[in-house]
């Protein structure tokens, strides 16, 4: 069974994203490990980071940074 897709994203503190998935789960994804890598450096700007949007099941920003739903689901942790 494929991993669920993102239906909503909420940028949170400490470079993390709160994610709602199609299976009803709410999870937190830590973006910090990616902030020193290539195109993701722009996400260090808090105003730009907050522009994250759920698009077709994944999370994307205006300048083509994105994370697939597989990465988001597999590398995130459940939120109580």
C-alpha positions as a Markdown table, in Angstrom:
| # | Residue | x | y | z |
|---|---|---|---|---|
| 1 | Unk | 0.0 | 0.0 | 0.0 |
| 2 | Unk | 1.5 | 3.4 | -0.9 |
| 3 | Unk | 2.2 | 6.0 | 1.7 |
| 4 | Unk | -0.6 | 8.6 | 2.4 |
| 5 | Unk | -0.4 | 12.0 | 0.8 |
| 6 | Unk | -0.4 | 15.4 | 2.4 |
| 7 | Unk | -3.7 | 17.2 | 2.5 |
| 8 | Unk | -2.6 | 20.2 | 4.7 |
| 9 | Unk | 0.6 | 21.8 | 5.9 |
| 10 | Unk | 1.3 | 24.2 | 8.7 |
| 11 | Unk | 4.8 | 25.7 | 9.0 |
| 12 | Unk | 5.8 | 25.5 | 12.7 |
| 13 | Unk | 8.7 | 26.5 | 15.0 |
| 14 | Unk | 12.2 | 25.2 | 14.6 |
| 15 | Unk | 12.0 | 24.7 | 10.9 |
| 16 | Unk | 9.4 | 22.0 | 11.1 |
| 17 | Unk | 6.1 | 21.3 | 9.3 |
| 18 | Unk | 2.9 | 20.0 | 10.8 |
| 19 | Unk | 1.3 | 17.7 | 8.3 |
| 20 | Unk | -2.2 | 16.2 | 7.9 |
| 21 | Unk | -2.3 | 13.1 | 5.7 |
| 22 | Unk | -5.0 | 11.4 | 3.7 |
| 23 | Unk | -5.1 | 8.5 | 6.3 |
| 24 | Unk | -6.1 | 11.0 | 9.1 |
| 25 | Unk | -2.7 | 11.1 | 10.7 |
| 26 | Unk | -1.1 | 14.4 | 11.9 |
| 27 | Unk | 2.7 | 14.3 | 11.9 |
| 28 | Unk | 5.7 | 16.6 | 12.3 |
| 29 | Unk | 8.5 | 16.7 | 9.7 |
| 30 | Unk | 11.8 | 18.3 | 10.6 |
| 31 | Unk | 13.2 | 20.4 | 7.7 |
| 32 | Unk | 16.4 | 21.5 | 9.6 |
| 33 | Unk | 18.6 | 18.7 | 8.2 |
| 34 | Unk | 18.0 | 20.0 | 4.7 |
| 35 | Unk | 18.6 | 23.7 | 5.3 |
| 36 | Unk | 22.3 | 23.5 | 4.2 |
| 37 | Unk | 21.6 | 21.7 | 1.0 |
| 38 | Unk | 21.4 | 23.4 | -2.4 |
| 39 | Unk | 18.0 | 24.9 | -3.2 |
| 40 | Unk | 16.7 | 24.3 | 0.4 |
| 41 | Unk | 19.0 | 27.1 | 1.8 |
| 42 | Unk | 16.3 | 29.6 | 0.9 |
| 43 | Unk | 14.0 | 27.9 | 3.5 |
| 44 | Unk | 16.2 | 29.4 | 6.2 |
| 45 | Unk | 14.3 | 32.7 | 5.7 |
| 46 | Unk | 11.3 | 32.4 | 8.1 |
| 47 | Unk | 9.0 | 34.4 | 6.0 |
| 48 | Unk | 9.7 | 32.3 | 2.9 |
| 49 | Unk | 9.5 | 29.0 | 5.0 |
| 50 | Unk | 5.9 | 30.0 | 6.0 |
| 51 | Unk | 4.9 | 30.0 | 2.3 |
| 52 | Unk | 4.8 | 26.2 | 2.3 |
| 53 | Unk | 1.7 | 24.7 | 0.6 |
| 54 | Unk | 0.3 | 21.3 | 0.1 |
| 55 | Unk | 0.2 | 20.6 | -3.6 |
| 56 | Unk | -1.0 | 17.4 | -5.2 |
| 57 | Unk | -0.1 | 15.4 | -2.0 |
| 58 | Unk | 3.4 | 16.9 | -1.4 |
| 59 | Unk | 4.7 | 20.1 | 0.1 |
| 60 | Unk | 6.1 | 22.8 | -2.1 |
| 61 | Unk | 7.4 | 26.4 | -2.0 |
| 62 | Unk | 7.2 | 29.1 | -4.7 |
| 63 | Unk | 10.8 | 28.6 | -6.0 |
| 64 | Unk | 10.5 | 24.9 | -6.7 |
| 65 | Unk | 11.7 | 23.5 | -3.4 |
| 66 | Unk | 9.5 | 20.5 | -2.5 |
| 67 | Unk | 9.3 | 17.2 | -0.5 |
| 68 | Unk | 7.5 | 14.2 | -1.8 |
| 69 | Unk | 4.8 | 12.6 | 0.3 |
| 70 | Unk | 6.9 | 9.5 | 0.7 |
| 71 | Unk | 9.8 | 11.5 | 2.3 |
| 72 | Unk | 7.3 | 13.5 | 4.4 |
| 73 | Unk | 5.6 | 10.4 | 5.7 |
| 74 | Unk | 8.6 | 8.2 | 6.2 |
| 75 | Unk | 10.7 | 10.8 | 7.9 |
| 76 | Unk | 8.1 | 12.4 | 10.1 |
| 77 | Unk | 6.9 | 11.5 | 13.6 |
| 78 | Unk | 3.3 | 11.3 | 14.9 |
| 79 | Unk | 1.9 | 14.3 | 16.8 |
| 80 | Unk | -0.1 | 13.5 | 19.9 |
